[in-house]
């Protein structure tokens, strides 16, 4: 038994901030201090609060150290692990108390309004150790299913729970399992969509990095329920840590007899293979994903037939995403009624979001369905930095829509978001403040979908390109009011005529911003002004001559030599003031950020 456990975040975010070097330094110093029999260092998955990483938590005290550097490890070892004294300067500010104790993580604003179901083991266990997963009730659901339940009983529990697909569309999971089970055919497949392509989204990646056995167990349960014996996980090649840990989990499960032939001597056989995706966003669409697994170019197919009837290699195929599967074992263990307690009438359970953008607490959050957006932004997210005002939130990534400030109390669940022109999506949630231009934001997301279109159907291939060109006219100040009408008409044409979900949802950011921020579009078109000061073609920088002291700091920062001194010297000043030559100005903003006297304005 170890008296202390040092948990170090091994998720991609902290990994990029040298958490591996931190782990190595802990191990070296623990050995040098003769503590190797008393202290264990554990590499975990993501804790969620990415804004303060790298994160180190030491138990049993529960000390949450944030923004830890390799140089801090020696102090933590000598003070905390040797002398038993908390290193207060490294404590996350919300866990500090007036006494020698530390505040529990569950009492902090970031965690106390979350309910961790899909993320239950992330940041808690070593994802590369199957014994730790088993110690947290891992594979108990699989044992229960194989020894106590018939396949139809498993599907009935999932159906009763009301679990819906967490990949974006929200299709009832139990119904999809039933369709696959009922489809004729002796050979069936179970597949997992881990091709998480939304900008800013990392929910599935974090589950694979922090709790890969949850996916292995759930896919095996699904295989038993629908009558499949082979599973495939389609995961982005850009997720090397997730791929490595998932392969370790698969190998360990095989070694323990939890994958392969005659699992737990039940007579049921099931195995899983990994297939790497090449980074095409369109392969997140189920038929394009299936085509890619088969070794072909990732392009969508017309539906019907749906994959549950004709999927991989022409056989019935069950396809869910990582987060959907991550709920399955707990539903089996705790029952459908337990799952429905965290819900609204039509949206059951919890949802994981990657919270990013203009927000203090960026990271991974999991909330009960029906939680108001305000709770996520103001409580869990810690509000907007620098005293700025909340302007909008984009949910669903490039396929979603924006939620304006006056709808901040909208409950986060499938139907409520659709009703206001947004969508749940896979779980990206980007917060924007008063400095964001909504026209520019819509253009950003549309540019992404233009690049990611597979080009198979005309509506998406050409329509999104023409729509993007119209947006460029708006941000360049060259559009007319008639162009706004053309944009709206084109949006509905693309939605109605595209082959797959990529094209059908591509216009959503444009339509939602036109609906809620039309005055910004009109300002760009009629007044030739970007109210947020973002669109370069509509922005000019000017120097206030009565505030300028002629120090030339701005001129030295200008990459275009566009700032020149004048001959006139203002009263009370020693040097001539400066002016900006707008013919040379590249509108980089260096001058404004450099000036300490607030003598440069943007308008």
C-alpha positions in Angstrom: 0.0 0.0 0.0 1.2 3.5 -0.9 0.6 6.3 1.5 0.5 8.9 -1.3 -0.6 8.8 -4.9 0.7 11.5 -7.3 -1.8 11.8 -10.2 -0.3 13.6 -13.2 -2.5 14.5 -16.2 -1.4 12.6 -19.3 -3.9 14.0 -21.7 -2.8 15.7 -24.9 -3.0 19.2 -23.6 -0.8 18.6 -20.6 1.4 16.3 -22.6 2.2 19.2 -24.9 3.1 21.2 -21.8 5.8 18.7 -20.7 3.7 16.5 -18.4 5.9 13.5 -19.4 9.0 15.3 -18.2 7.1 16.1 -15.0 6.3 12.4 -14.4 10.0 11.5 -15.1 11.2 14.1 -12.6 8.8 12.9 -10.0 10.0 9.3 -10.4 13.6 10.3 -10.2 13.3 12.4 -7.1 11.0 9.9 -5.4 13.8 7.3 -5.8 16.5 9.6 -4.7 14.5 10.4 -1.6 13.9 6.7 -0.9 10.1 7.1 -1.2 9.5 4.5 -3.9 7.7 2.2 -1.5 5.5 5.0 -0.1 4.6 7.1 -3.1 3.2 6.0 -6.5 3.1 8.3 -9.6 0.1 7.7 -11.8 -0.3 8.9 -15.4 -4.0 9.6 -15.9 -6.2 11.0 -18.6 -7.6 14.6 -18.8 -8.9 16.1 -15.5 -11.0 18.5 -17.5 -9.7 21.9 -16.4 -7.3 22.4 -19.3 -6.9 26.1 -18.6 -4.6 25.4 -15.6 -2.6 22.5 -16.9 -0.3 20.7 -16.4 -2.2 19.4 -13.4 -0.9 17.3 -10.6 -3.2 16.0 -7.8 -1.8 14.4 -4.7 -3.9 12.1 -2.5 -5.0 11.5 0.2 -4.8 15.3 0.8 -6.4 16.0 -2.5 -4.0 18.9 -3.3 -4.7 20.2 -6.8 -1.6 21.8 -8.2 -2.0 23.8 -11.4 0.3 25.0 -14.1 3.1 22.8 -12.7 6.5 23.1 -14.3 9.3 20.6 -14.2 11.2 23.0 -12.0 8.4 22.8 -9.4 8.6 19.1 -8.9 11.6 19.3 -6.5 9.7 21.6 -4.2 6.6 19.4 -4.3 8.6 16.3 -3.4 10.6 17.9 -0.6 7.8 19.9 1.0 4.7 17.9 0.3 5.8 14.3 0.0 8.7 14.4 2.5 7.6 17.0 5.1 3.8 16.8 4.6 3.4 20.6 3.9 1.1 21.8 1.1 2.9 23.9 -1.5 0.4 26.8 -1.4 1.8 28.8 -4.2 1.0 26.0 -6.7 -2.5 25.3 -5.5 -5.3 26.0 -7.9 -6.8 29.2 -6.5 -10.3 27.7 -6.0 -9.0 24.9 -3.8 -7.2 27.2 -1.4 -8.5 27.5 2.2 -7.5 29.5 5.3 -6.4 26.4 7.1 -3.8 23.8 6.2 -6.4 21.7 4.4 -7.4 22.0 0.8 -10.9 22.5 -0.6 -12.3 19.4 -2.3 -12.4 19.5 -6.1 -16.1 18.7 -6.1 -16.7 22.0 -4.2 -15.1 24.2 -6.8 -17.3 26.1 -9.3 -15.8 24.2 -12.3 -16.7 20.7 -10.9 -19.6 21.1 -8.5 -22.3 21.5 -11.3 -20.9 18.7 -13.4 -22.0 15.1 -13.4 -19.3 12.8 -14.7 -20.7 9.7 -16.4 -18.8 9.3 -19.7 -15.8 11.0 -18.1 -16.1 9.1 -14.8 -12.6 7.5 -14.9 -10.8 10.3 -16.8 -8.2 11.8 -14.4 -8.9 9.0 -11.9 -7.2 5.9 -13.2 -4.1 4.9 -15.1 -5.7 4.2 -18.6 -2.9 1.8 -19.5 -3.6 -0.5 -16.5 -6.6 -2.8 -16.9 -6.5 -3.7 -13.2 -7.3 -0.1 -12.2 -10.3 -0.1 -14.6 -11.5 -3.4 -13.1 -11.1 -1.9 -9.6 -13.6 0.8 -10.6 -16.3 -1.8 -11.6 -14.8 -2.2 -15.0 -16.1 -5.2 -17.1 -18.8 -5.9 -14.4 -21.4 -4.9 -17.0 -20.0 -7.3 -19.6 -20.0 -10.1 -17.0 -23.6 -9.3 -16.1 -24.6 -9.3 -19.8 -22.9 -12.6 -20.7 -24.1 -14.4 -17.6 -27.5 -13.0 -16.7 -29.0 -11.3 -19.8 -30.3 -12.3 -23.2 -29.4 -10.0 -26.2 -32.9 -8.6 -26.4 -32.8 -7.7 -22.7 -29.7 -5.7 -23.2 -31.3 -3.7 -26.0 -34.4 -3.2 -23.9 -32.4 -1.6 -21.1 -30.6 0.7 -23.5 -33.9 1.7 -25.1 -35.5 2.3 -21.8 -32.6 4.6 -20.7 -33.4 7.0 -23.5 -29.7 7.2 -24.5 -29.4 9.1 -27.8 -26.4 9.3 -30.1 -23.8 11.8 -28.8 -22.3 12.3 -32.3 -24.6 15.1 -33.2 -27.9 13.8 -34.7 -29.2 12.4 -31.4 -30.8 9.3 -32.9 -32.1 6.9 -30.2 -29.4 4.4 -29.4 -31.6 1.5 -28.4 -33.6 1.8 -31.7 -30.4 1.7 -33.7 -29.3 -1.4 -31.8 -32.7 -3.0 -32.4 -32.6 -2.3 -36.2 -29.2 -3.9 -36.4 -30.2 -7.0 -34.4 -33.4 -7.4 -36.5 -31.6 -7.0 -39.8 -31.3 -10.4 -41.7 -27.8 -11.8 -42.0 -25.4 -14.1 -40.3 -22.5 -11.6 -40.3 -22.8 -8.3 -38.6 -20.4 -5.6 -37.4 -20.0 -3.1 -34.6 -18.2 0.1 -35.4 -17.1 3.2 -33.4 -16.9 6.6 -34.9 -13.8 8.2 -33.2 -13.2 10.5 -36.2 -13.7 13.7 -34.2 -13.2 16.5 -36.7 -14.9 19.6 -35.3 -12.5 22.5 -34.7 -12.0 22.8 -30.9 -13.6 19.4 -30.1 -11.7 16.8 -28.1 -14.4 14.9 -26.1 -13.9 11.5 -27.8 -10.1 11.9 -27.8 -10.1 12.5 -24.0 -12.2 9.4 -23.3 -9.9 7.3 -25.4 -6.9 8.7 -23.7 -8.3 8.5 -20.2 -10.7 5.5 -20.2 -10.2 3.3 -23.3 -11.5 0.1 -21.6 -14.9 1.8 -21.3 -15.1 1.7 -25.1 -13.8 -1.9 -25.4 -16.3 -3.1 -22.8 -19.3 -1.2 -24.4 -18.5 -2.4 -28.0 -18.3 -6.0 -26.7 -21.7 -5.6 -25.0 -23.1 -4.1 -28.2 -21.7 -7.0 -30.2 -23.4 -9.5 -28.0 -26.7 -7.6 -28.2 -26.9 -7.3 -32.0 -25.2 -10.6 -32.9 -21.8 -9.3 -34.1 -18.4 -10.8 -33.6 -16.1 -8.2 -35.0 -15.7 -4.5 -34.1 -13.8 -1.6 -35.7 -12.8 1.7 -34.2 -12.3 4.4 -36.8 -10.0 6.9 -35.1 -8.1 9.9 -36.3 -4.4 9.3 -37.0 -3.8 12.8 -35.5 -4.6 11.2 -32.1 -1.4 9.3 -31.4 -1.8 9.1 -27.6 -5.4 7.9 -27.9 -4.5 5.3 -30.5 -1.7 4.0 -28.4 -3.7 3.7 -25.3 -6.7 2.1 -27.1 -4.4 -0.5 -28.6 -2.9 -1.2 -25.1 -6.5 -1.7 -23.8 -7.4 -4.0 -26.6 -4.3 -6.1 -26.0 -4.9 -6.3 -22.3 -8.5 -7.3 -22.7 -7.5 -10.1 -25.0 -4.9 -11.2 -22.4 -7.6 -11.3 -19.7 -10.0 -13.2 -21.8 -12.4 -10.3 -22.2 -11.9 -10.1 -26.0 -11.5 -12.9 -28.5 -12.9 -16.4 -28.6 -15.2 -17.8 -25.9 -15.2 -14.6 -23.7 -15.4 -15.6 -20.0 -16.2 -19.1 -21.2 -19.6 -17.9 -22.3 -19.3 -19.2 -25.8 -19.5 -15.6 -27.2 -16.7 -14.4 -29.4 -15.9 -10.8 -30.2 -12.7 -8.9 -31.2 -11.8 -5.3 -32.1 -9.5 -3.7 -34.6 -8.4 -0.1 -35.0 -8.6 1.7 -38.4 -6.8 5.0 -38.8 -8.5 7.9 -40.6 -6.5 10.3 -42.7 -8.1 13.5 -41.3 -11.1 14.0 -43.6 -13.9 15.8 -41.8 -16.5 14.2 -44.0 -15.5 10.8 -42.7 -17.3 11.6 -39.5 -20.5 11.0 -41.6 -21.4 7.3 -41.0 -21.5 6.1 -44.7 -18.3 8.0 -45.6 -16.6 6.4 -42.5 -17.8 3.0 -43.5 -16.5 3.5 -47.1 -13.1 4.6 -45.6 -12.8 1.5 -43.4 -13.4 -0.6 -46.5 -10.3 1.0 -48.0 -12.0 3.3 -50.4 -12.1 7.1 -50.7 -14.2 8.5 -47.9 -17.3 9.7 -49.6 -20.9 9.4 -48.4 -23.5 7.1 -49.9 -27.2 7.7 -50.4 -29.4 6.5 -47.6 -31.5 4.3 -47.5 -30.2 1.6 -47.1 -28.9 2.7 -43.7 -25.8 1.0 -42.1 -28.0 -1.0 -39.8 -29.3 -2.8 -42.9 -26.3 -2.5 -45.3 -23.1 -1.2 -43.8 -19.6 -2.5 -43.6 -18.8 -4.8 -46.5 -22.5 -4.8 -47.3 -23.4 -6.3 -43.9 -25.6 -4.9 -41.1 -23.5 -2.6 -39.0 -24.1 -0.8 -35.7 -22.2 2.5 -35.6 -22.1 4.8 -32.5 -19.5 7.4 -31.4 -17.1 7.1 -28.4 -19.2 9.1 -26.0 -22.3 7.1 -26.7 -20.5 3.9 -26.0 -19.0 5.4 -22.8 -22.4 5.5 -21.2 -23.4 1.9 -21.9 -21.6 0.0 -19.1 -23.0 2.3 -16.4 -26.5 2.0 -17.8 -26.2 -1.8 -17.6 -24.7 -1.7 -14.1 -27.0 1.0 -12.5 -30.1 0.6 -14.6 -32.1 2.7 -17.0 -34.0 4.5 -14.3 -30.7 5.8 -12.8 -29.7 7.3 -16.2 -33.1 9.0 -16.8 -32.8 10.9 -13.5 -30.2 13.2 -15.2 -32.4 14.6 -17.9 -35.2 16.5 -19.5 -38.2 14.7 -20.8 -36.7 14.1 -24.3 -33.0 14.3 -23.6 -31.6 11.7 -21.1 -28.3 11.5 -19.2 -25.4 13.9 -19.6 -23.4 15.6 -22.4 -19.7 16.3 -22.6 -18.6 19.6 -24.1 -15.2 20.9 -25.1 -15.5 24.4 -23.7 -13.3 26.9 -25.5 -13.0 30.4 -26.9 -13.4 33.6 -24.8 -13.9 31.8 -21.5 -11.8 31.7 -18.3 -12.0 27.9 -17.7 -11.4 26.3 -21.0 -11.5 22.5 -20.8 -13.8 19.5 -20.8 -17.1 19.6 -19.0 -19.9 17.1 -18.5 -23.3 18.4 -17.6 -26.8 16.9 -17.1 -29.1 17.4 -20.1 -31.2 20.6 -19.5 -28.5 22.6 -17.8 -28.9 26.2 -18.9 -26.1 27.7 -21.1 -25.7 30.4 -18.5 -24.5 27.8 -16.0 -21.9 26.6 -18.3 -20.6 30.0 -19.3 -20.8 31.9 -15.9 -20.4 29.1 -13.3 -18.5 26.2 -14.8 -16.6 28.4 -17.4 -15.9 31.1 -14.9 -17.2 33.9 -17.1 -15.6 36.0 -19.9 -12.0 37.2 -19.5 -11.0 40.8 -19.0 -14.5 42.0 -18.0 -15.8 41.6 -21.6 -19.5 40.9 -22.3 -20.8 37.5 -23.5 -22.0 37.9 -27.1 -22.7 34.4 -28.4 -21.9 30.7 -28.1 -21.4 28.4 -31.1 -22.5 24.8 -30.5 -22.0 21.9 -32.8 -18.9 23.2 -34.5 -19.0 24.1 -38.2 -22.3 22.2 -38.4 -24.0 24.1 -35.6 -25.4 27.6 -35.0 -24.8 30.4 -32.6 -26.8 31.2 -29.5 -27.0 34.9 -28.8 -26.7 36.6 -25.4 -30.4 37.1 -24.9 -30.9 33.3 -25.2 -28.2 32.4 -22.6 -30.8 30.7 -20.4 -31.7 28.2 -23.1 -31.5 24.7 -21.6 -28.9 22.5 -23.3 -30.7 19.6 -24.8 -31.5 18.4 -28.3 -34.9 20.0 -29.0 -34.2 23.3 -27.3 -31.1 23.9 -29.4 -32.8 22.9 -32.6 -35.7 25.3 -31.9 -33.3 28.3 -31.8 -31.4 27.3 -34.9 -28.4 25.6 -33.2 -27.7 22.0 -32.5 -26.0 19.7 -30.0 -23.4 18.4 -32.4 -20.7 16.2 -31.1 -20.0 18.7 -28.3 -17.9 21.6 -29.3 -18.9 24.8 -27.5 -17.1 28.0 -28.5 -17.8 31.2 -26.5 -17.5 34.6 -28.1 -17.4 38.1 -26.6 -18.1 41.6 -27.7 -14.9 41.7 -29.7 -16.0 38.9 -32.1 -17.5 39.7 -35.5 -20.3 37.3 -36.1 -20.0 37.7 -39.9 -16.3 36.8 -39.7 -17.1 33.9 -37.4 -19.7 32.5 -39.9 -17.1 32.9 -42.6 -14.5 31.0 -40.5 -16.7 27.9 -40.1 -17.9 28.0 -43.7 -14.4 28.1 -45.0 -13.7 25.0 -43.0 -16.6 23.1 -44.5 -15.7 24.3 -48.0 -12.2 22.8 -47.5 -13.6 19.6 -46.1 -16.3 18.9 -48.7 -15.6 15.6 -50.5 -17.0 17.2 -53.7 -19.4 14.3 -54.5 -22.6 16.3 -54.7 -23.0 19.6 -56.6 -25.0 21.4 -53.9 -22.2 21.1 -51.3 -19.2 21.3 -53.7 -20.3 24.4 -55.5 -23.0 25.8 -53.2 -20.7 26.2 -50.2 -18.0 27.8 -52.3 -20.5 30.4 -53.7 -21.8 31.0 -50.2 -18.3 31.6 -49.0 -17.6 34.0 -51.8 -20.7 36.0 -50.8 -19.5 36.2 -47.2 -16.1 37.5 -48.4 -18.0 40.2 -50.3 -19.7 41.2 -47.1 -16.5 41.3 -45.0 -14.7 43.2 -47.8 -17.4 45.8 -47.8 -18.3 45.0 -51.4 -21.7 43.3 -50.9 -25.2 44.7 -51.5 -28.4 44.2 -49.6 -29.5 41.9 -52.5 -26.5 39.7 -51.7 -27.9 39.1 -48.2 -31.1 37.7 -49.8 -29.1 35.6 -52.2 -27.1 34.2 -49.2 -30.2 33.1 -47.4 -31.7 31.6 -50.5 -28.5 29.7 -51.2 -28.3 28.4 -47.6 -31.7 26.7 -47.9 -30.8 25.3 -51.3 -27.6 23.7 -49.9 -29.5 22.3 -46.9 -32.2 20.7 -49.1 -30.1 19.2 -51.8 -26.8 18.0 -50.2 -26.2 14.3 -50.0 -24.9 14.0 -46.5 -24.9 15.8 -43.1 -21.8 17.9 -43.9 -23.6 19.8 -46.7 -27.0 19.8 -45.0 -25.6 21.5 -41.9 -22.9 23.7 -43.5 -25.2 26.8 -43.8 -26.2 26.7 -40.1 -23.6 29.2 -38.9 -24.6 31.6 -41.7 -28.4 31.2 -41.1 -28.1 31.6 -37.3 -26.0 34.7 -37.5 -28.3 36.2 -40.2 -31.2 35.6 -37.8 -29.7 36.9 -34.6 -27.1 39.4 -35.8 -28.5 40.8 -39.1 -27.7 44.3 -38.0 -24.0 43.4 -38.2 -24.4 42.2 -41.7 -26.2 45.4 -42.6 -23.4 47.5 -41.0 -20.9 45.7 -43.2 -23.0 46.1 -46.4 -24.7 49.5 -46.0 -22.3 51.4 -43.7 -19.1 49.7 -44.8 -18.2 49.2 -41.1 -17.3 46.2 -39.0 -18.8 47.0 -35.6 -16.3 44.6 -33.8 -13.4 46.0 -35.7 -12.3 42.6 -37.0 -12.7 42.7 -40.8 -9.5 44.3 -42.1 -11.0 45.7 -45.2 -13.4 47.8 -43.1 -11.0 48.9 -40.4 -8.7 51.9 -40.2 -6.2 52.8 -37.5 -5.7 56.4 -36.6 -3.4 58.3 -34.2 -4.9 60.9 -31.9 -2.4 63.8 -32.3 -3.3 65.3 -28.9 -2.4 62.1 -27.2 0.7 61.1 -29.2 4.0 62.1 -27.6 6.1 61.2 -30.7 8.0 58.4 -29.1 8.0 56.3 -32.3 7.4 53.0 -30.5 4.5 52.3 -32.9 6.6 53.2 -35.9 9.3 50.6 -34.8 6.6 48.0 -34.5 5.1 48.7 -37.9 6.1 46.0 -40.5 5.1 48.2 -43.4 6.8 51.5 -42.4 3.4 53.2 -42.6 3.9 55.5 -39.6 5.6 58.8 -40.2 6.3 61.9 -38.0 4.9 65.3 -38.9 6.5 68.7 -38.6 3.9 70.1 -36.2 4.5 69.8 -32.5 1.4 69.9 -30.3 1.3 72.3 -27.3 2.9 70.8 -24.3 4.7 68.1 -26.3 8.4 67.9 -27.1 8.3 65.8 -30.3 6.1 65.9 -33.5 3.1 63.7 -33.5 2.8 60.8 -35.9 0.3 59.8 -38.6 -0.5 56.5 -40.3 -0.3 56.3 -44.1 -3.4 54.2 -44.9 -2.1 53.4 -48.3 0.8 51.4 -46.7 -1.0 50.2 -43.6 -1.5 46.4 -43.5 -3.9 46.7 -40.5 -2.0 44.2 -38.4 -2.7 46.2 -35.2 0.9 46.1 -33.9 0.9 49.9 -33.5 -2.2 49.9 -31.3 -1.0 47.1 -29.0 2.4 48.8 -28.7 1.2 52.3 -27.8 1.3 52.8 -24.0 -0.6 56.1 -24.2 -3.8 54.8 -25.9 -3.1 57.3 -28.7 -4.1 54.9 -31.5 -7.7 54.0 -32.1 -9.4 51.5 -34.4 -12.5 52.5 -36.2 
